[in-house]
Amino acid sequence: MPGAGPLYLQLRARITEAIESGALRPGESLPAERDIAAMSGLSRVTVRKAVEQLVAAGKLVQRHGSGTFVAPRVEKVEMALSQLNSFTEDMARRGRETRAIWLERALVRPSTDEVMVLGLKAHERVARLARVRLSDGVPLAIERAALPETILPDPGAVGDSLYEYLGSRGMRPVRAVQRISATNIDAETAALLESPEGAAGLQIERVSYLPSGRVAEITRSIYRGDAYDFTAELLLSTAPERNGT
């Protein structure tokens, strides 16, 4: 393989060029390491090092038992922090198709934190919802929500949109408080989001309220850092004038 620099870097550059030119398309599988080594005349150790670096960079994804694939191409989504919309509604406005992979839908005993935040009594249960949210087939986020059983008595009845279902019962939240922090995606989350372990992510904790002021929902979500930009409009506050100024 002609070129300057270590051989694994040369191979990495060639694979990257093939991805960016479209010769290797998103979702397409790479040949096995031994086949790449045979075609390129490189050792399998060199091939493995190049592939590992491309996985770490998010260019490739490895699926246990399936092989190595070109990572899905992710289009950045800009989300306004001033609006309380469901994932499904937000993506529908952009003309994008949504799908969920359910991880949990059940009525369970609440945690101590859920009892306190949701204002539950000792005997009350919570509806737990956990799912991977996909847009146009690309996993963008993992959402985990907890709601009082009195608000969501049948978690299995929730379809694509939780808020749409709550609205049909007159229980849709109208206000929420969110906290956003940076995080690094762990191995389990990375596998679900098809992202490299340790990649940047956004962790969002949200508490939503009904018109009555009652807490309706606690949601803890992990969003792919390479897929989202959050925006907010800021207005200059007008402080009252002081005498003598």
C-alpha positions in Angstrom: 0.0 0.0 0.0 1.9 3.1 -1.2 1.8 6.3 0.9 3.5 8.0 3.9 3.0 7.2 7.5 2.1 4.0 9.4 0.3 1.4 7.5 -2.8 1.4 9.8 -3.2 5.1 9.2 -3.0 4.7 5.5 -5.7 2.0 5.6 -7.8 4.1 7.9 -7.5 7.0 5.4 -8.5 4.8 2.5 -11.6 3.4 4.3 -12.6 7.0 5.4 -12.3 8.2 1.8 -14.5 5.3 0.6 -17.1 6.2 3.1 -17.1 9.9 2.4 -17.1 9.4 -1.4 -20.1 7.0 -1.2 -18.2 4.0 -2.3 -19.1 2.5 1.1 -22.7 3.4 2.0 -24.2 3.7 5.4 -25.3 0.3 6.7 -23.0 -1.6 4.3 -20.9 -4.3 5.8 -17.1 -4.4 5.5 -15.3 -7.6 4.6 -13.9 -9.7 7.4 -10.5 -8.6 8.8 -8.8 -11.6 7.3 -10.2 -10.7 3.9 -9.1 -7.1 4.1 -5.7 -8.3 5.2 -5.5 -10.6 2.2 -6.7 -7.9 -0.3 -4.4 -5.2 1.1 -1.3 -7.3 1.9 -1.4 -6.1 5.5 -1.3 -8.0 8.7 -4.6 -8.6 10.6 -3.1 -6.7 13.5 -2.7 -3.6 11.3 -6.3 -4.0 9.8 -7.7 -4.4 13.3 -6.0 -1.3 14.5 -7.4 0.8 11.6 -10.9 -0.6 12.1 -10.8 0.0 15.9 -9.9 3.7 15.3 -12.7 4.1 12.8 -15.2 2.6 15.2 -13.9 5.0 18.0 -14.4 7.9 15.5 -18.0 6.8 14.8 -17.3 6.0 11.1 -17.9 2.3 11.6 -20.0 0.3 14.0 -19.4 -3.3 15.2 -22.3 -5.6 16.0 -21.5 -8.7 18.0 -21.9 -11.8 15.9 -22.7 -9.8 12.7 -19.6 -7.9 11.7 -18.5 -4.4 11.0 -20.7 -1.9 9.2 -20.5 1.7 7.9 -22.2 3.9 10.5 -25.5 5.5 9.7 -25.2 9.1 8.4 -26.7 11.3 11.1 -28.3 14.6 10.2 -28.2 17.1 12.9 -31.5 18.0 14.6 -32.0 21.4 16.1 -34.5 21.3 19.0 -35.9 24.4 20.7 -35.8 24.3 24.5 -38.8 26.7 24.7 -41.3 24.1 23.3 -42.8 21.1 25.1 -43.3 18.6 22.2 -43.1 14.8 21.9 -40.3 13.2 19.9 -42.9 11.9 17.4 -44.5 15.4 16.9 -41.1 17.1 16.5 -39.9 14.6 13.9 -43.2 14.6 12.0 -42.9 18.4 11.5 -39.6 17.7 9.9 -41.1 15.1 7.6 -39.1 12.3 9.2 -40.4 8.8 10.1 -40.2 7.7 13.7 -40.1 4.3 15.3 -39.5 3.0 18.9 -37.8 -0.1 20.1 -39.4 -0.8 23.5 -37.1 -1.8 26.4 -39.8 -1.7 29.1 -43.5 -1.1 29.5 -44.8 -2.1 32.9 -46.4 -1.1 36.2 -43.9 -1.4 39.0 -43.2 -0.3 42.6 -41.7 3.2 42.5 -38.3 4.1 43.7 -37.8 6.5 46.6 -37.0 9.3 44.2 -40.1 8.6 42.2 -42.3 8.6 45.3 -40.9 12.0 46.3 -41.0 13.8 42.9 -44.3 12.3 41.7 -46.0 12.8 45.1 -47.1 9.2 45.5 -48.5 7.4 48.4 -46.8 4.3 49.7 -49.1 1.8 48.0 -49.2 3.5 44.6 -47.3 2.1 41.5 -45.7 3.8 38.6 -45.8 3.2 34.9 -42.3 2.7 33.6 -41.6 3.3 29.9 -38.2 2.8 28.3 -37.5 2.9 24.6 -34.9 3.7 21.9 -36.2 6.4 19.6 -35.3 6.2 16.0 -35.7 8.7 13.2 -35.6 7.5 9.6 -34.1 4.3 11.0 -31.3 5.9 12.9 -31.3 5.6 16.8 -31.1 9.1 18.3 -32.1 8.8 21.9 -33.0 6.5 24.8 -36.0 7.7 26.9 -36.9 6.4 30.3 -40.1 7.8 31.8 -42.0 7.2 35.0 -45.7 8.3 35.5 -48.2 7.7 38.3 -50.5 4.7 37.7 -53.5 7.1 38.0 -52.2 9.0 35.0 -51.1 6.0 33.0 -52.9 2.9 34.2 -52.0 0.8 31.1 -48.4 1.4 29.8 -49.0 -1.2 27.1 -51.6 1.1 25.5 -49.0 3.7 24.6 -48.1 3.7 20.9 -45.6 5.9 19.0 -46.4 9.1 21.1 -46.8 9.1 24.9 -48.1 12.7 24.8 -50.7 11.9 22.2 -52.0 9.1 24.3 -52.0 11.2 27.5 -53.8 14.0 25.5 -56.6 11.5 24.6 -57.1 11.0 28.3 -57.0 14.7 29.2 -53.7 14.1 31.0 -51.2 15.8 28.7 -48.5 17.9 30.4 -48.4 21.6 29.6 -45.2 22.7 31.4 -41.9 21.1 32.2 -38.6 21.9 33.8 -35.5 20.4 32.1 -31.9 20.0 33.1 -29.3 19.2 30.5 -25.8 17.9 31.1 -23.0 16.5 29.1 -22.1 12.8 29.5 -20.0 10.1 27.9 -22.0 7.1 26.5 -21.3 3.9 28.3 -21.0 0.5 26.6 -24.7 -0.5 27.0 -26.0 2.8 25.8 -23.6 2.9 22.9 -24.8 -0.5 21.7 -28.4 0.7 21.7 -27.6 4.0 19.9 -25.1 2.4 17.5 -22.5 4.9 18.7 -18.9 4.4 19.9 -18.5 3.7 23.6 -17.3 7.0 25.3 -18.9 9.2 22.6 -20.4 12.5 23.7 -24.0 12.5 24.7 -26.6 14.8 26.2 -28.4 13.7 29.4 -31.7 15.3 29.9 -33.8 15.1 33.1 -37.4 16.5 32.8 -40.2 16.9 35.2 -43.5 17.6 33.5 -46.7 19.2 35.0 -50.4 19.0 34.3 -52.5 22.2 34.1 -53.5 21.7 37.7 -49.8 21.8 38.7 -49.6 18.1 39.5 -46.4 16.4 38.5 -47.3 14.0 35.6 -44.0 12.6 34.5 -40.3 12.1 35.2 -38.2 11.5 32.1 -34.5 10.7 32.0 -33.1 10.6 28.4 -29.8 10.2 26.7 -29.4 11.9 23.3 -26.6 11.3 20.8 -24.3 14.3 20.9 -23.6 14.1 17.2 -27.3 14.3 16.3 -28.7 17.2 18.4 -28.3 20.9 18.8 -30.5 22.5 21.5 -31.4 26.1 21.0 -33.1 28.7 23.2 -34.2 32.3 22.6 -32.8 34.7 25.2 -34.4 38.1 25.9 -32.9 41.0 27.6 -34.7 41.6 30.9 -35.7 45.2 31.5 -34.7 46.1 35.1 -36.6 49.1 36.7 -34.7 52.3 36.5 -33.1 53.6 39.7 -33.3 57.2 40.8 -30.2 59.1 39.9 -29.1 56.7 37.0 
